[in-house]
Amino acid sequence: MPGFKLAVDKNNKATELALIRVCGTVQQNPHMRAFWASTISFFLAFLGWFALAPLALEVATSMGTCENQLYPPEDNPKRVAYLKYKSLKTGKAYCQYGKNDDTNPTDCNPVPQDILASGTADEKMQYRPGVLADCVCTPGTECKDIIANAGVAAVASTIFVRIALGTLLERFGPVNVQSGLMTFGAFWVAMAAAITAPWNYTLIRFFIGCNRPAFAKSMPGFKLAVDKNNKATELALIRVCGTVQQNPHMRAFWASTISFFLAFLGWFALAPLALEVATSMGTCENQLYPPEDNPKRVAYLKYKSLKTGKAYCQYGKNDDTNPTDCNPVPQDILASGTADEKMQYRPGVLADCVCTPGTECKDIIANAGVAAVASTIFVRIALGTLLERFGPVNVQSGLMTFGAFWVAMAAAITAPWNYTLIRFFIGCAGAG
């Protein structure tokens, strides 16, 4: 064991920062080797993570998802993305003489008559496809959605890895963890050359997102004041810096707080989207029983719009409790009323998804809610044993990872049975 290349204190911690003193073996110069290895790997990780972001339009072009590739402007001159387009480079707009509506345009303004009479060929053009970029990828286009979703995937994977990093660093050490992340990320950065479609673009950005730096330092003093048992004697909410060894108190506080709210966010995520899910499954009353063919369904007869205050039965129903039909249109209205006033039934006031009490749709949503609560109860019963055996960090991380998978699987809901099953499994995360 030789002497260190840097001046150190009694705990072998460096007392100087000699940036260019990088020679020596790992035994002679561990301080600067660790400094430069962590610094370089940090920037390499960020370079890989952000590598595809500035190349998004090039990738979209190679995938063929640009608006002007999917909808050539010569054949689709009135696409909203084109009508709203204005070149940042030249300042020229696609609509040479403006568009018919600044917010929701449907066409460009026509060429003025005096220009048609005496203008040049370029001046007589209502549309100018030549000003469009090589890849039109503006908000509202399929291309923009693909790029945005891939960005979300990259951030999401980073969050999941960050949650797991604490346990990984303690178990395998910072060198092994950082080397593993860098190797894994490098493979997927190289695989970016194989991107051919939106699904593998999103998948590759998801895996590249795992390539985030992980650091750990030797055991210093705590960031908070502690008693003789190393328990914090203050609550410094914004003092969050430091490693797990330096600041375990606030890391534990915020990790448990944030994971608690994330667990509840996932647990209740599908509740406010119930009608959207019901619509996608095709279980709404007006999807199963179209009002044009089934005007006397009880759910319709009892329906009243909360937004407009209008009822399906324009002139009331024949029984307030158990209606079988709407009241007929009065004779004086039939004689002199307008077409709208002569309507006994008003299907136009129904919501996009009628899912009121007594409908099959309502029962499906209620059963899924019961399943979500039931699984939470079962997991809560088992938590005591799990916490004693595996510890709170491992248990909470496991629940969050398990729940996150099923929250993501919610995108695959197609029928009542998998809607209920997914809510059941998401409910396990709610016990966290």
Secondary structure as UniProt FT lines:
FT   TURN            10..11
FT   TURN            19..20
FT   TURN            26..28
FT   HELIX           30..50
FT   TURN            51..52
FT   TURN            54..55
FT   HELIX           56..63
FT   HELIX           67..70
FT   TURN            73..75
FT   TURN            77..78
FT   HELIX           80..83
FT   TURN            88..90
FT   TURN            96..97
FT   HELIX           113..118
FT   TURN            121..124
FT   HELIX           129..131
FT   TURN            139..140
FT   HELIX           142..172
FT   HELIX           174..191
FT   HELIX           192..194
FT   HELIX           198..208
FT   TURN            209..210
FT   TURN            228..229
FT   TURN            237..238
FT   TURN            244..246
FT   HELIX           248..268
FT   TURN            269..270
FT   TURN            272..273
FT   HELIX           274..281
FT   HELIX           285..288
FT   TURN            291..293
FT   TURN            295..296
FT   HELIX           298..301
FT   TURN            306..308
FT   TURN            314..315
FT   HELIX           331..336
FT   TURN            339..342
FT   HELIX           347..349
FT   TURN            357..358
FT   HELIX           360..390
FT   HELIX           392..409
FT   HELIX           410..412
FT   HELIX           416..429
FT   TURN            430..431
//
